[in-house]
Every structure is written in C-alpha cells, then in structure tokens.
C-alpha cells in the first residue's frame, strides 16, 4: 500500500489529506488561528467548582472555559501544585526530582475534597478540543508526546505499549529507557519504538526533557491564563502519529512547512527526506485539485454515499450520536437470495463505513443499522470483518457484535470535532430562486470587480481570480475573430491578472487572492 500526505497551507487554515492507493482515507482542516490544540500545556485559573458534575471549569484564555473532571486530576496533581507554590515563593524553577509529591487522591473522591477552589492556579493539558457548545477537556496529568516515547513528568514509572508482545524486545526497550531517563520523570514506550536503535530513543528522550524544562521556565513570570507548552505544528503531529514506510510522498505548498517537514523526516527516518516535496505550479492550480482530493471530497462527504454496486449508506448526526443506515441496491436483489444478498452488501459496505468513520473523524457513539441477516455465522463474520477493518484506526474504539435488531454499536474516541463538508447548499448565485444571470453578464460583473481592484487610492494590480473551470474556459476562449475576454482584460487593466481553475468555487462565484496569497475581501455582487 502506498500512502501520500497532501498538505494545503492557506492563510487562515491548513488542510491535510491522506491518500492510500490514491483513495482519500483521512482529511483534517485546522484553523491556523486556533488558540490551543490537543497536547498543549496551559497555566489556568479555576473559575468554578461544580460538585454536581464532580468537576471544575478552568479559565484558560480567550475561549470557552476548559472542563476538568475529578478523575482527570491524576496522580501528579499534588506535585504540580507544589511546583507552582515553590516557583511563587522562590521565583525560580526547582529540579523536577526535588518537587514534593502530593497526597494521592482517592479514586472515589470528589472535586470539593480535592482542595481545588475558585481562583487556584493549575497546570493542565488539553486532551480534547472544543466543539459545538462545549469547551475543551483538560487533564492535570501532564505529558509530552514524541514519536517513540511519551514523557511523563513527576513520575518514576516506565510503561510499555501492549502492542509490543516480544518479551525480549520489551525488556530491551525498558532497560534502555530506565538507564537514561532523569530522576523525576517517567515514560511510556510507544509501539513505534519497537526495533529502534538505542541512539534514536536516547536522543528523543533528551529532546522531550529539554522541551518540558524549557517550557516550565515560563512559569516564573507567567500570569494565568497562559500557554506554557505548545505542540508542534499540526502537519508534524499527523506525521508523528501516522508516519511509516508506506509513505511515498509528502506534498506541501508552503516553503516554511516544507523546510520543517523535511527536517523532521530527516530526523525520524534518515535518508527518506526526499519524499517531502514542495508543490510549485506555474498555473497556480490549487494543490487539492491537482492531487484529486477535491473531487473525492465532494463525492465522499455527502449525506448519502454510494458504492459502485449501487448499495449506499446514509449518515446522520444527532446531538448524542452518529447513525449510519445501510441500503441495498435493486440490481443486487435480482442476483441472489435474500440472505446472501444481505450478507454480500453488508460486507462490502463495512469497508466503506470504516473508511468514512476515519475520514470524517466520527467520535462518540456510532450506531450502524445493517441489513438484517438470519444466520448467526454471517453476523459473526461481519463483526470480525469490521474489527479487522478498524484495527489500524489510531483513535481508541470499541466495537460490539450485532444485536438481534441488526444494529452494531461502536464507541470511538472523540478528540476533535467531526469533519463536516457540506456538499449540498443554497445556490450562491440564485439564493434558491432557481434563476441566475447568464454567464455573459457574469463576465461583465467580473470586469467591474477588476476595474475596482486596479483603480482607486490603493490599487491591486497583481492578483489571482479563482473561478469555476467552466467559467475560466469561457473567458480564455478566443472567438473566431478578435481576442478573448481575458486578453482584453490584461491589456486594459493589468498584465498581472491570473485566472485559476478552482473546483471548490461555485459556477457563478469567485475568490480573489493577492500576490501574497491573502484573500481579498470584497462585497459580493448582487446576483
């Protein structure tokens, strides 16, 4: 299997797509202005302690308060409290192994008895980003993740992934980590550490410790709420968690991201940094269009997704869960008996559902209504097939066998809001009326915009206008006699006008970017 990572960097957001054998299997869009992300460590201030929820709401800055449950205070809550007290008193950061341990909290305790009260300063880590009406989830268990190891401050334990089953390898890895880790720190050895050389593990351990100790020095002058440690950029996080030898290409369209990603791959997999390439195209065609991501995105994110054999699934999202309904096709019903048809359709659709769950990053409770099957052997085989399909899903999940009603229940870790791309919307040109201006008058409107941009007190003469491919073809096509519309525009207004085919732009819509790739905000023309 060949995997490609496509990273589209725009001024306001970064979109990342993973292709496996040219099929889109993962898509994530991150707002570049988002304040805090999963893995960030913050100095917060308790805003409210709620006995009924057994939790506290923590002010972490210019966003919704974070939610900190009693069970997420963890074993090191007392130690981090003593750390903040020592810094406040001595105005310097003490060695981690000199920080006094706190009294362990009872598992069945409550938030009130923990001693946490309004106004207290507390170190927390973001474990789930804000989504919907809910703020981010927090934990007082601090850690910094690397590719092979997870550093756990204020601990003395070294744990190892259960996926590493070789007793000899487990012993080797534990011996290496225990021999180099500093006092006051613990670690979790990740699955990716299996087979790695001692030097690689030691270098990452030293890097993680240095990053943590550099970050907590900020506490001497920090005032809550503030950020203490920031995770590396989102693209590197994705590579860190999913990088393997199957990656054949990593394509990015931003020079700064290109340099950082190339350096990171050189560190974790020396000799393969050449798979990171910078996308450069004289036509300025959008990266996702060039790599075929846009087309797949439009076909895979609708409410209804259809297989080639005609079977389809309907995906609905409610407040509490995601519901997936499986439907057969008329063609399939004519080819075999009811039981075999149901089994064949369910097995084929299971592949699509596993891909959709990962692609849309669905979290929480997922209920799948498969076509009813009478034979227990078929139900068992379908369940085992689904377990196998989701085995490579990095998100923590649990799958239950089919119920007697033909329902399969899946719980999947919810770390961030599910990816939603609307493939049906009110027409931007007619606003649902069903009537639009002709393409000829639309080009007149575009010329008015160009005239507006290239004149006035602050003219913009170097810009790219993104239009639907059909519109670009019409504007650039020269008639039998005379010049094309585009040629006339360049002669009349500016030679630096560019027309870019963009499949994400509606038929009679437009987007304009200046030479620095910043979106030019204009009042849309009245259609």
Secondary structure, DSSP 8 states (H G I E B T S, - for coil): --EEEEEEE-SSEEEEEEEETTEEEEEEEEETT-S--TT-EEEEEEEEEETTTTEEEEE-SSSS-EEEEGGGS-TTHHHHHHHHHHHHHHSS---GGGS-------TT--TTTTT--TT-EEEEEEEE--BTTB--EEES---EE-SSEEEEES---EEE-TT---HHHHHHHHHHHHHH--TTEEEEE-GGGTT--HHHHHHHHHHHHHHHHHHHGGGGT--SSEEEE----HHHHHHHHH--TTEEEEEES-HHHHHHHHHHHHHHSTT-GGGEEE---TT---HHHHTTHHHHHHHHSSSEEE-TTS-EEEEEE-SSEEEEEEE--HHHHTTS-HHHHHHHHHHHHHHHHHHHHHHHT--EEEEEE------HHHHHHHHHHHHHHTTT--S-EEE----TTSEEEEEE---S------S----TTTTTSS----HHHHHHHHHHHHHHHTSSTT---SEEEEE-HHHHHHHH---SSS--HHHHHHHHT-TTEEEEE-TTS-TT--EEEETTS-B--------
